Amino acid sequence: MSAICENAMADIIQAIFVTPGLAFARLGGSSTPQCAYDWVDTRAPRVDGETTIAPTWTLAVQPDGSLQPFMPDSIAFRDGDLIRPVAPFYELWARVGNPGSPPTAWRDVPLTPTLLQANGLALVALQMKVTARNLKAARRAGNAQLAFGTFPPLMLNANDNSRVPILGVSPSTAPTPMIPTGRNIPLGSVQFLRSRPQPANEIWSSAVNVETIRFRYTSGTGLFYGPPEAARAVPQNGRPAPAVRPENAFLDPNAGWRGTSTSRLVEPGDTYDVINQRSTRDPNAPSPGFGPSLGVVDDTCEVHFEVSLQRGAALQTLTAKAVAFVGPPDFAPDRRPFLSAADELNDRDGDARARNAAVDDADLDRWVADLFQRVYETVSLLNVDSYRRSRATALPPEKLQPRDIDAAARNNPTQAMGGRDALRNPLYRLAAPTTDDPLPLSEHARMRHRAMSDLQNLIELVSLDANRIKTVVRPPFEIESFESADSTSMRMPPFMRQSNALPLSLASWQYELLLRWVERTATQTAALRQVAAEAIGRPQPRVLSPAAAARRASVLARIEAAAAVR
């Protein structure tokens, strides 16, 4: 037992909490969950990025519900054709302190059976309510009765270590249940894990505490469900294959989801199956996503966990909450999106501006460096050439430069990111696609963003043109008069749209922080240029940033290793 737990024995449990408070589960059809891994920066020269994943301690659930930590040799994402689901573990922790002590004096310790026993409690006193919901059809049709999930919530006890399925059903109040009585849509499972004494001599003992009380949520398998007609192919209406498997075509078509027109409620409109899709034989047929719904749903969901510790009639019941969001598999696990979950939450924080004002210069530098590293990781995944072909807008005359800087080598020079786009840097001429270089725009984007993922290069960019970043980066939610949901300019990020089909942009608080960094950097570099102009003697050599120095060292080490082999 750890020293912190021994010291906690004289204290009482004042509060409990779950960590992580929010986790992302991912769908997968394999019965083996995804092993754990860390995102790491390789600092190695790669044409497609400088980030990767590395195995870390993984918890294998045994038949009795106990855990056995192990270190994977490698990371596998599939078992044959079946993708492994991401099934997060949640740990229960306690805040302990002397009776009557203020919260500032409490300490955080793992919640264990030993700690419960020291407080006169048994595992049966620890319970959990599980509420799962899929609200897609309900939101898109404006009909709350089309929700499905746990009606009523599941109730679990910590002394029961069996795996409990989460079965989605329609609300009992639905006049015509979308999921017929006696049927369900599996939304995964949840399990309290069995704690065991912490060994002191295992290789993983310092990294994993198996005495901590945990529960695990495992997502669904990633299947679609619909009414009987969804199991039939209708090639003439643009549905060459069935939308759902025959065994999953049991939803009631009269419940209100099948046949609902959602074109005014959901953007982009191509995120759901419709009855009549565009037919290649009939150009006047409705476009995909703009017609009556076929009535298909999936097994994604949002799951809320509420843990309660019953401390007897004389004491208050302690509660803690956590959430799981279930989404599709991550097909780029070694790349981070430039808008992280933390960014999205910060954007909804009313105190974002006050928090921005509290960011000091050192933290601001680190934040900007991380943002542009994320941007590069995102760009390294994209086929920018394809995005431009399908989504580049025609530019009005005031957005064009007089000459084609690509010298007519590329098509549509007056479209966004073409040779006459005024936002283009005239120093970079792009060639036409060739057999050896079929995606010149994608390669150029990776080259430029890889350079800008280094803070020193960003500082140099600002020193050369203080307005460049402000000109190129799109302000939050800005749509220019010549843009639409389907065609946009090359303002960063180019040709990408957010969930409401509008041009994708940074969050407001991110944009404000970025401009603050640009203004500060422009002022500093201008002052340095003035000092340099007044100085006598040779200019000092440029100092490499830590990231650039690490990459340089990695390249030299690789060259030396290759020379030693020869």
C-alpha positions in Angstrom: 0.0 0.0 0.0 1.3 3.5 -0.9 2.4 5.9 1.8 -0.3 8.4 0.8 -3.0 5.8 1.4 -1.5 4.9 4.8 -1.5 8.6 5.8 -5.2 8.9 4.6 -6.3 6.3 7.2 -6.6 8.9 9.9 -8.7 11.1 7.6 -12.2 10.7 6.4 -13.5 10.7 2.8 -14.8 14.3 2.2 -15.5 14.1 -1.5 -15.0 11.8 -4.5 -14.3 12.4 -8.1 -13.8 10.5 -11.4 -10.8 10.9 -13.6 -10.9 11.5 -16.5 -14.0 13.5 -16.2 -14.5 13.3 -20.0 -13.2 10.6 -22.3 -13.7 9.6 -25.9 -14.7 6.1 -26.8 -14.5 4.9 -30.4 -16.6 2.3 -32.2 -15.1 -1.0 -33.3 -16.3 -4.5 -34.2 -13.4 -6.4 -32.7 -13.9 -8.1 -29.3 -10.4 -6.9 -28.3 -10.2 -3.3 -27.2 -7.4 -1.0 -28.4 -4.2 -1.1 -26.4 -3.1 2.1 -24.7 -0.5 4.4 -26.4 0.9 7.8 -26.0 1.3 10.5 -28.6 5.0 11.5 -28.9 7.0 13.9 -30.9 9.6 11.9 -32.8 11.8 14.9 -33.6 12.9 12.8 -36.5 12.9 13.9 -40.2 9.8 12.5 -41.9 8.1 13.7 -45.0 4.6 13.2 -43.6 5.1 14.5 -40.0 7.1 14.5 -36.9 4.7 12.8 -34.5 3.9 9.2 -33.8 2.5 6.9 -31.1 4.3 4.7 -28.6 2.8 1.8 -26.6 2.3 2.4 -22.9 1.1 0.3 -20.0 -2.2 -1.3 -20.9 -4.8 -2.9 -18.6 -6.1 -6.4 -19.6 -9.4 -7.3 -18.0 -9.3 -10.8 -16.6 -12.3 -13.2 -16.5 -13.0 -12.3 -12.8 -12.9 -8.6 -13.6 -9.4 -7.9 -12.2 -6.7 -6.1 -14.1 -3.3 -7.3 -15.4 -1.1 -4.5 -16.6 1.2 -5.3 -19.6 3.4 -3.4 -22.1 2.4 -4.0 -25.7 5.2 -4.8 -28.2 3.4 -2.8 -30.9 0.1 -1.2 -31.5 -2.5 -3.0 -33.6 -5.7 -1.2 -34.7 -7.4 -4.2 -36.4 -8.1 -7.8 -35.9 -8.5 -8.8 -39.6 -11.2 -6.6 -41.0 -12.6 -5.7 -37.6 -11.4 -2.4 -35.9 -10.5 -2.5 -32.2 -12.7 -0.2 -30.2 -11.3 2.4 -27.9 -12.6 1.5 -24.4 -11.6 4.1 -21.7 -11.0 3.3 -18.1 -12.2 5.7 -15.4 -10.5 5.8 -11.9 -12.3 6.8 -8.7 -10.5 9.1 -6.4 -11.3 10.6 -3.0 -10.5 13.8 -1.3 -9.6 13.1 2.3 -9.1 15.3 5.4 -9.7 15.6 9.1 -13.3 16.1 10.2 -14.3 19.7 10.0 -11.2 20.7 8.0 -11.5 23.2 5.1 -11.4 21.9 1.5 -8.0 23.6 1.0 -6.6 21.1 3.6 -7.9 18.0 1.8 -5.7 15.6 -0.2 -6.4 13.6 -3.3 -5.9 9.8 -3.0 -7.0 6.8 -5.0 -10.3 5.4 -3.8 -9.6 1.8 -2.8 -11.4 -1.0 -0.8 -8.9 -0.4 2.0 -9.8 3.3 2.2 -13.5 2.5 2.1 -13.0 -0.1 4.9 -11.1 2.5 7.0 -14.1 4.8 6.7 -16.5 2.0 7.8 -17.8 1.4 4.3 -18.1 -1.6 2.0 -18.0 -1.8 -1.8 -21.7 -2.2 -1.8 -21.9 1.4 -0.7 -20.5 2.5 -4.0 -23.0 2.7 -6.8 -23.2 4.1 -10.3 -26.1 5.4 -12.5 -25.5 5.1 -16.3 -27.5 7.2 -18.7 -26.8 6.7 -22.4 -28.5 8.7 -25.2 -28.4 8.9 -29.0 -30.2 12.2 -29.9 -29.3 12.5 -33.6 -32.8 11.6 -35.0 -34.5 13.6 -32.3 -32.5 16.7 -33.0 -32.7 16.5 -36.7 -36.4 15.8 -36.8 -37.3 18.1 -33.9 -39.0 15.2 -32.2 -37.8 14.3 -28.7 -39.6 10.9 -28.9 -37.0 9.8 -31.5 -34.3 9.7 -28.9 -33.1 6.3 -27.8 -30.9 5.0 -25.0 -31.3 3.8 -21.4 -34.9 4.3 -20.3 -34.6 4.1 -17.3 -30.9 4.5 -16.5 -28.8 1.5 -15.5 -27.8 1.0 -11.9 -24.6 -0.8 -11.0 -22.9 -1.8 -7.7 -19.1 -1.7 -7.3 -19.2 -5.2 -5.7 -20.6 -6.6 -9.0 -17.8 -7.1 -11.5 -19.8 -8.4 -14.4 -19.9 -6.7 -17.7 -23.3 -5.0 -18.1 -24.7 -4.4 -21.6 -26.1 -1.0 -22.4 -29.2 -1.5 -24.5 -30.8 1.4 -26.3 -34.6 1.5 -26.4 -37.2 4.2 -27.3 -38.7 6.3 -24.5 -41.7 4.7 -22.8 -43.7 7.8 -23.6 -43.2 7.5 -27.4 -46.6 6.9 -29.0 -45.0 4.9 -31.8 -41.6 3.7 -30.6 -38.9 3.9 -33.3 -37.3 0.9 -31.7 -40.2 -1.6 -31.4 -40.9 -3.2 -28.0 -38.7 -6.2 -27.4 -35.9 -4.9 -29.6 -32.9 -2.7 -28.8 -29.8 -1.1 -30.3 -26.6 -2.2 -28.3 -24.7 0.9 -27.1 -21.8 -0.9 -25.6 -21.2 -2.1 -22.0 -19.9 -0.9 -18.7 -18.1 -2.8 -16.0 -16.8 -2.2 -12.4 -13.3 -3.7 -12.2 -12.2 -5.8 -9.3 -9.5 -4.2 -7.2 -6.6 -6.3 -5.8 -3.7 -5.6 -3.5 -0.9 -3.5 -5.0 2.3 -5.6 -5.5 5.6 -3.9 -4.9 7.9 -6.0 -7.0 6.2 -6.0 -10.4 7.8 -4.0 -13.3 4.7 -2.0 -13.6 4.1 -1.3 -9.9 5.3 2.3 -10.0 3.2 3.1 -13.0 -0.1 1.4 -12.4 -2.1 1.0 -9.1 -4.4 -2.0 -9.5 -5.9 -1.3 -6.0 -7.6 1.8 -7.3 -11.3 1.2 -8.0 -12.1 1.6 -11.7 -14.9 1.1 -14.2 -14.6 0.7 -18.0 -16.9 1.7 -20.8 -16.7 -0.2 -24.0 -18.5 1.3 -27.0 -20.8 -0.3 -29.6 -19.5 -2.0 -32.7 -20.3 0.7 -35.3 -23.5 -0.6 -36.9 -26.4 1.1 -38.6 -30.1 0.4 -38.0 -33.1 1.4 -40.1 -36.6 0.4 -41.3 -37.1 -2.6 -43.5 -36.7 -0.7 -46.8 -33.2 0.4 -45.7 -32.0 -3.2 -46.2 -32.8 -2.9 -49.9 -30.6 -1.5 -52.6 -32.2 1.0 -54.9 -29.7 1.8 -57.7 -32.0 4.0 -59.7 -32.3 6.4 -56.7 -28.6 6.5 -55.9 -28.5 3.7 -53.3 -26.4 1.0 -55.0 -26.1 -1.1 -51.8 -28.3 -1.6 -48.7 -28.0 1.1 -46.1 -28.2 -1.4 -43.2 -27.8 -5.2 -42.7 -31.1 -7.2 -43.0 -30.9 -8.2 -39.3 -30.7 -4.5 -38.3 -33.7 -3.3 -40.4 -36.3 -3.5 -37.7 -37.0 0.2 -36.9 -40.6 1.3 -37.2 -41.0 3.5 -40.3 -44.0 5.2 -38.8 -42.2 6.6 -35.7 -41.5 9.9 -37.3 -37.8 9.7 -38.4 -38.3 7.9 -41.8 -39.6 10.4 -44.3 -38.7 13.5 -42.3 -37.2 16.3 -44.4 -34.1 17.6 -42.6 -32.6 19.8 -45.2 -33.4 23.0 -43.2 -32.3 21.6 -39.9 -28.9 19.9 -40.6 -25.9 21.4 -42.3 -24.0 19.9 -44.1 -27.0 18.0 -45.5 -25.0 15.0 -46.7 -24.6 13.5 -43.2 -27.6 11.3 -43.3 -29.2 8.8 -45.6 -32.1 10.0 -47.7 -34.8 8.1 -49.6 -34.1 9.7 -53.0 -30.5 10.5 -53.7 -29.1 11.9 -56.9 -29.1 9.4 -59.8 -26.4 9.6 -62.4 -29.1 9.1 -65.0 -31.3 12.0 -63.8 -29.4 15.2 -63.1 -32.6 16.9 -61.9 -33.0 14.4 -59.0 -32.5 15.8 -55.4 -28.9 16.1 -54.2 -27.7 13.7 -51.5 -28.8 14.9 -48.1 -31.6 17.0 -49.4 -34.7 14.8 -49.3 -36.8 12.8 -46.9 -34.8 10.8 -44.4 -34.5 7.0 -45.0 -34.8 6.6 -41.2 -31.3 5.3 -40.4 -29.6 5.7 -37.1 -26.2 4.5 -35.7 -24.9 3.2 -32.4 -22.9 6.3 -31.4 -24.0 7.9 -28.2 -23.2 10.1 -25.2 -22.9 8.3 -21.9 -23.2 9.9 -18.4 -21.8 8.2 -15.3 -22.9 9.3 -11.9 -21.1 7.6 -9.0 -22.5 7.8 -5.5 -21.0 6.8 -2.2 -23.6 6.1 0.5 -22.2 7.0 3.9 -25.1 6.2 6.1 -28.2 8.1 7.3 -26.2 10.6 9.3 -23.7 11.6 6.6 -24.2 13.2 3.2 -24.1 11.0 0.1 -21.1 11.9 -2.0 -21.4 12.0 -5.8 -19.1 12.4 -8.8 -19.8 12.5 -12.5 -18.0 11.7 -15.8 -18.9 11.5 -19.5 -18.0 9.4 -22.5 -18.5 10.6 -26.0 -18.7 7.8 -28.6 -17.4 8.5 -32.1 -16.0 6.7 -35.2 -12.5 5.2 -35.2 -9.5 7.5 -35.4 -7.8 6.8 -38.7 -4.9 9.2 -37.9 -3.9 8.4 -34.3 -0.5 10.0 -34.6 -1.9 13.4 -35.7 -3.7 15.9 -33.6 -6.5 18.2 -34.9 -5.7 21.9 -34.7 -8.9 22.3 -32.6 -8.5 20.0 -29.6 -11.2 19.0 -27.1 -9.7 21.5 -24.7 -9.9 24.3 -27.3 -13.6 23.5 -27.9 -14.3 23.6 -24.2 -12.3 26.9 -23.8 -14.3 28.4 -26.6 -17.5 27.9 -24.6 -16.0 29.4 -21.4 -17.5 32.8 -20.6 -14.2 33.8 -19.0 -12.1 33.1 -22.1 -11.0 36.7 -22.6 -10.0 37.1 -19.0 -8.0 33.9 -19.2 -6.3 35.1 -22.4 -5.3 38.3 -20.6 -3.6 36.2 -17.9 -1.4 34.3 -20.4 2.2 35.5 -20.1 4.7 35.8 -22.9 6.4 32.4 -22.3 3.1 30.6 -22.2 2.0 32.5 -25.3 5.0 31.4 -27.2 4.4 27.7 -26.2 0.7 28.0 -27.2 1.5 29.4 -30.6 4.2 26.8 -31.2 1.7 24.0 -30.3 -1.0 25.5 -32.4 1.1 25.6 -35.6 2.5 22.1 -34.8 -1.2 20.9 -34.7 -1.9 22.8 -38.0 1.0 21.0 -39.6 -0.1 17.6 -38.4 -3.6 18.3 -39.8 -2.2 19.5 -43.2 0.0 16.4 -43.5 -3.2 14.3 -43.7 -5.0 16.3 -46.4 -5.1 16.1 -50.2 -5.1 19.9 -50.7 -5.2 19.4 -54.5 -8.5 17.5 -54.3 -10.0 20.0 -51.8 -9.1 22.9 -54.2 -10.6 21.1 -57.2 -13.9 20.6 -55.4 -14.2 23.7 -53.2 -12.1 26.6 -54.5 -14.3 29.6 -55.2 -14.0 31.9 -58.2 -12.3 35.1 -57.0 -13.7 38.6 -57.7 -11.4 41.1 -59.6 -10.3 42.9 -56.4 -8.9 39.6 -55.0 -6.7 38.9 -58.0 -3.1 39.9 -58.8 -2.2 41.1 -62.3 0.0 38.2 -63.3 -0.2 34.4 -63.0 2.8 33.5 -60.7 2.5 29.9 -61.8 3.0 31.0 -65.4 -0.1 29.1 -66.6 1.3 25.8 -65.3 -1.9 25.1 -63.3 -5.5 25.2 -64.1 -8.1 27.8 -63.1 -5.6 30.6 -62.1 -8.5 32.9 -61.0 -9.9 30.4 -58.5 -8.7 30.4 -54.9 -5.1 29.3 -54.5 -4.6 29.7 -58.3 -1.7 31.6 -59.8 -3.6 34.9 -59.7 -4.9 34.6 -56.2 -3.7 37.8 -54.4 -3.2 35.8 -51.2 -0.5 33.7 -52.8 3.1 34.4 -51.9 4.7 35.4 -55.2 8.0 33.8 -54.1 6.5 30.3 -54.5 5.7 29.1 -58.0 3.8 25.8 -58.2 4.2 23.4 -61.1 1.5 21.3 -62.8 0.9 17.8 -61.5 3.2 15.1 -62.9 3.6 11.4 -62.6 6.4 11.9 -60.1 4.6 14.7 -58.3 0.8 14.2 -58.7 -0.1 16.5 -55.7 2.1 19.6 -55.9 -0.2 21.8 -53.9 -0.3 19.2 -51.1 3.4 18.9 -51.0 3.8 22.6 -51.0 1.4 23.0 -48.1 3.3 20.4 -46.1 6.6 22.1 -46.8 5.4 25.5 -45.7 3.5 24.3 -42.6 6.4 22.1 -41.6 8.6 25.2 -41.6 6.0 27.2 -39.7 5.7 24.5 -37.1 9.0 25.8 -35.8 8.5 28.9 -33.7 11.7 30.6 -34.9 10.5 30.4 -38.5 7.2 31.9 -37.5 9.0 34.8 -35.8 11.0 35.3 -39.0 7.8 35.3 -41.0 6.3 38.1 -38.8 9.6 40.1 -39.0 9.4 40.0 -42.8 5.7 40.8 -43.0 3.9 41.8 -39.9 0.5 41.6 -41.6 0.9 38.2 -43.4 -0.6 36.0 -40.7 -3.5 38.4 -40.1 -4.2 38.6 -43.8 -4.1 34.8 -44.4 -5.7 33.4 -41.3 -9.5 33.6 -41.4 -11.2 35.4 -38.5 -13.7 33.3 -36.6 -16.9 32.5 -38.5 -16.0 35.0 -41.3 -17.7 34.4 -44.7 -16.8 36.7 -47.5 -19.4 37.8 -50.0 -18.1 35.6 -52.8 -17.9 32.5 -50.6 -20.5 29.8 -49.8 -20.7 26.5 -47.9 -19.4 24.7 -51.0 -16.7 27.1 -52.2 -14.3 29.2 -50.2 -11.1 31.1 -50.5 -7.6 30.1 -49.5 -7.8 31.9 -46.2 -6.5 29.5 -43.6 -7.7 26.8 -43.2 -8.6 26.7 -46.9 -11.5 24.8 -48.4 -12.5 23.2 -45.0 -15.9 23.5 -43.5 -17.2 23.1 -39.9 -20.2 21.1 -38.8 -22.7 23.8 -39.9 -21.2 23.8 -43.4 -19.6 27.2 -43.0 -15.9 27.9 -43.6 -13.8 26.4 -40.8 -11.9 28.8 -38.6 -10.0 29.2 -35.4 -12.1 29.7 -32.3 -12.5 33.3 -31.2 -10.2 33.0 -28.2 -7.6 31.3 -30.3 -7.7 34.1 -32.9 -7.4 36.8 -30.3 -4.3 35.0 -28.7 -2.7 34.6 -32.1 -3.1 38.2 -33.1 -1.8 39.2 -29.7 1.3 37.1 -30.3 1.8 38.6 -33.8 1.6 42.2 -32.5 4.0 41.5 -29.7 6.4 39.7 -32.0 6.2 42.4 -34.7 7.1 45.0 -32.0 10.0 43.0 -30.7 11.5 42.2 -34.1 11.2 45.8 -35.1 13.1 46.8 -32.0 15.8 44.2 -32.7 16.2 45.4 -36.3 16.7 48.9 -35.0 19.3 47.7 -32.5 21.1 45.7 -35.2 21.1 48.7 -37.6 22.8 50.8 -34.9 25.3 48.1 -33.9 28.8 48.0 -35.2 30.4 44.7 -36.2 29.1 41.4 -37.6 25.6 40.4 -36.8 25.1 37.6 -34.4 24.3 34.1 -35.8 20.7 33.0 -35.5 20.1 30.7 -32.6 18.2 27.5 -33.4 14.9 26.8 -31.5 14.9 23.7 -29.3 12.7 21.9 -31.8 15.0 22.7 -34.7 18.1 21.8 -32.7 16.6 18.5 -31.7 15.8 17.7 -35.4 19.3 18.7 -36.4 20.8 16.4 -33.8 18.5 13.6 -35.0 19.6 14.0 -38.6 23.3 14.1 -37.7 22.9 11.0 -35.5 21.2 9.1 -38.3 24.0 10.1 -40.8 26.7 9.0 -38.4 24.8 5.6 -37.8 24.6 5.1 -41.6 28.3 5.9 -42.0 29.2 3.4 -39.3 27.2 0.6 -41.0 29.0 1.3 -44.3 
